[in-house]
Amino acid sequence: MSDCLVIGGGVIGMMTARSLALAGAKVTLLDQQQCAQESSWAGGGIISPLYPWKYDDLTNELSIASQVVYEQLCDQILEDTGLDPEYLKSGLLMMDEFNTPEAKIWMQKYRLDYQPHARGALFADIAQVRNPRLLKALKADIINKGVTIIEQTRVEGLLSSNGYATGVKTNQQDYLSDYIVVCSGAWSSEWLSLKERVFPMKGQMIVLKSDPSVVTNIVLDQGRYIIPRKDGRILVGSTMQNVGFDRSTDEQTRQDLHDFASQRFEVLAKSKVECHWSGFRPASKSSKVMLGRYDQFNNVYLNTGHFRNGLNMAPESAKRITQLITHEI
Ligand SMILES: Cc1cc2nc3c(=O)[nH]c(=O)nc-3n(C[C@H](O)[C@H](O)[C@H](O)COP(=O)(O)OP(=O)(O)OC[C@H]3O[C@@H](n4cnc5c(N)ncnc54)[C@H](O)[C@@H]3O)c2cc1C
């Protein structure tokens, strides 16, 4: 099979590279810094949209199809690399909005239901991954599978000849390829002209040090969430700030997130905030994922704009791009 260039080494780029390599492609992945440092690292790792009925059909389809394969995918990556992405079916306890008419319609349509719970509705099948570990494992896995990773190389535009993209221009050198897949997250519109602009939507998150018995399910309330990791660390997120590529975190948000968690689990008021960070979700005006062929060149594909759901949509997004490219050949 032909050469493929994947632009961006977040969860979308690395899963796409993995899937293309498994289909027999010779894959090179370029990242402007190091892989696995941006939104995919910063996210919470919940393998479901937060209130799925608020999203379009494609988001739900990609998410549900990915949920079906996630556990097995993580097991396979663990077996192949020895690195554990910590897939955990912790369930999600939704404290609000589960009884709205749109929620009921969605549950009927997707034949999903919750278990009544004293504090709301428990969606017992919702899982999480420890995303920084998933990314570390994915990087090792794709290297093992023959993907060439080139870091510290910023793509600046497409090269073309006779109506075809022939490769990309970077701040280092040109790279030529038969196919190009754009997986550059919140930066996609920084180097490529897209019909719908992708822009960063900053999210801040904190992690508390606690005990594994304190919170056992992911908890969602008023758009914010609490995610208990296996080792007792508890993530609390997140904000939605349309402020460009500004990475700063602020004391008020740190306090608000800590208060949010303490109001639902009193004991967390005493927990230490171990870390506070931000990340840039790849957002767009429509909030719809951009998945498919780029309108200006037939051999360029988009896999970007996953907004709040890139971790949970990644496996199926990667599969669909791979199918499109392999059917071309
Ligand atoms: C606080 C927060 C919480 C979240 N929680 C969840 C969650 O629980 N579940 C979920 O599913 N999603 C969640 N998300 C969303 C999810 O993280 C994103 O949708 C997903 O990570 C997007 O993946 P990506 O690979 O497209 O982007 P990124 O991980 O940002 O990767 C893009 C990569 O492209 C590289 N790049 C960019 N431009 C160039 C260029 N010109 N040349 C070369 N390389 C380039 C970057 O360096 C980067 O490595 C969350 C996001 C945030 C910020």
The ligand as a MOL file (V3000), in Angstrom:
LIG
                    3D

  0  0  0     0  0            999 V3000
M  V30 BEGIN CTAB
M  V30 COUNTS 53 58 0 0 0
M  V30 BEGIN ATOM
M  V30 1 C -10.0630 19.7280 29.8950 0
M  V30 2 C -10.4600 18.7820 28.8240 0
M  V30 3 C -11.2130 17.6560 29.1120 0
M  V30 4 C -11.5700 16.7440 28.1090 0
M  V30 5 N -12.2030 15.5890 28.4670 0
M  V30 6 C -12.5080 14.6740 27.5010 0
M  V30 7 C -13.1100 13.4490 27.8400 0
M  V30 8 O -13.3270 13.1520 29.0270 0
M  V30 9 N -13.4360 12.5850 26.8450 0
M  V30 10 C -13.1920 12.8760 25.5330 0
M  V30 11 O -13.5260 12.0680 24.6700 0
M  V30 12 N -12.5970 14.0230 25.1950 0
M  V30 13 C -12.2510 14.9390 26.1390 0
M  V30 14 N -11.6530 16.1120 25.7860 0
M  V30 15 C -11.4940 16.4180 24.3690 0
M  V30 16 C -10.3350 15.6700 23.7690 0
M  V30 17 O -9.2120 15.8280 24.6050 0
M  V30 18 C -10.0710 16.1660 22.3540 0
M  V30 19 O -11.2420 16.1070 21.5690 0
M  V30 20 C -8.9990 15.2920 21.6830 0
M  V30 21 O -7.8750 15.1970 22.5040 0
M  V30 22 C -8.5920 15.8340 20.3460 0
M  V30 23 O -7.5390 15.0310 19.8790 0
M  V30 24 P -6.5710 15.5110 18.7400 0
M  V30 25 O -5.6000 14.4240 18.5090 0
M  V30 26 O -7.3830 16.0100 17.5940 0
M  V30 27 O -5.8750 16.8360 19.3570 0
M  V30 28 P -4.5410 17.0200 20.2100 0
M  V30 29 O -4.4120 16.0220 21.2680 0
M  V30 30 O -4.5140 18.4550 20.6110 0
M  V30 31 O -3.3910 16.7190 19.1740 0
M  V30 32 C -3.1250 17.5420 18.0700 0
M  V30 33 C -1.6430 17.3790 17.7520 0
M  V30 34 O -1.3590 18.0290 16.5160 0
M  V30 35 C -0.1060 18.6550 16.6190 0
M  V30 36 N -0.0790 19.7340 15.6120 0
M  V30 37 C -0.8990 20.7910 15.5460 0
M  V30 38 N -0.5820 21.5630 14.4950 0
M  V30 39 C 0.4600 20.9720 13.8820 0
M  V30 40 C 1.2420 21.3190 12.7410 0
M  V30 41 N 1.0030 22.4060 12.0200 0
M  V30 42 N 2.2530 20.4810 12.3920 0
M  V30 43 C 2.5120 19.3570 13.1160 0
M  V30 44 N 1.7990 19.0080 14.2090 0
M  V30 45 C 0.7980 19.8000 14.5760 0
M  V30 46 C -0.0700 19.1720 18.0620 0
M  V30 47 O 1.2420 19.4180 18.5110 0
M  V30 48 C -0.7450 18.0270 18.8040 0
M  V30 49 O 0.1990 17.0750 19.2840 0
M  V30 50 C -11.2230 17.0050 26.7740 0
M  V30 51 C -10.4530 18.1240 26.4540 0
M  V30 52 C -10.0520 18.9960 27.4720 0
M  V30 53 C -9.1850 20.1760 27.1200 0
M  V30 END ATOM
M  V30 BEGIN BOND
M  V30 1 1 1 2
M  V30 2 1 2 3
M  V30 3 2 2 52
M  V30 4 2 3 4
M  V30 5 1 4 5
M  V30 6 1 4 50
M  V30 7 2 5 6
M  V30 8 1 6 7
M  V30 9 1 6 13
M  V30 10 2 7 8
M  V30 11 1 7 9
M  V30 12 1 9 10
M  V30 13 2 10 11
M  V30 14 1 10 12
M  V30 15 2 12 13
M  V30 16 1 13 14
M  V30 17 1 14 15
M  V30 18 1 14 50
M  V30 19 1 15 16
M  V30 20 1 16 17
M  V30 21 1 16 18
M  V30 22 1 18 19
M  V30 23 1 18 20
M  V30 24 1 20 21
M  V30 25 1 20 22
M  V30 26 1 22 23
M  V30 27 1 23 24
M  V30 28 2 24 25
M  V30 29 1 24 26
M  V30 30 1 24 27
M  V30 31 1 27 28
M  V30 32 2 28 29
M  V30 33 1 28 30
M  V30 34 1 28 31
M  V30 35 1 31 32
M  V30 36 1 32 33
M  V30 37 1 33 34
M  V30 38 1 33 48
M  V30 39 1 34 35
M  V30 40 1 35 36
M  V30 41 1 35 46
M  V30 42 1 36 37
M  V30 43 1 36 45
M  V30 44 2 37 38
M  V30 45 1 38 39
M  V30 46 1 39 40
M  V30 47 2 39 45
M  V30 48 1 40 41
M  V30 49 2 40 42
M  V30 50 1 42 43
M  V30 51 2 43 44
M  V30 52 1 44 45
M  V30 53 1 46 47
M  V30 54 1 46 48
M  V30 55 1 48 49
M  V30 56 2 50 51
M  V30 57 1 51 52
M  V30 58 1 52 53
M  V30 END BOND
M  V30 END CTAB
M  END
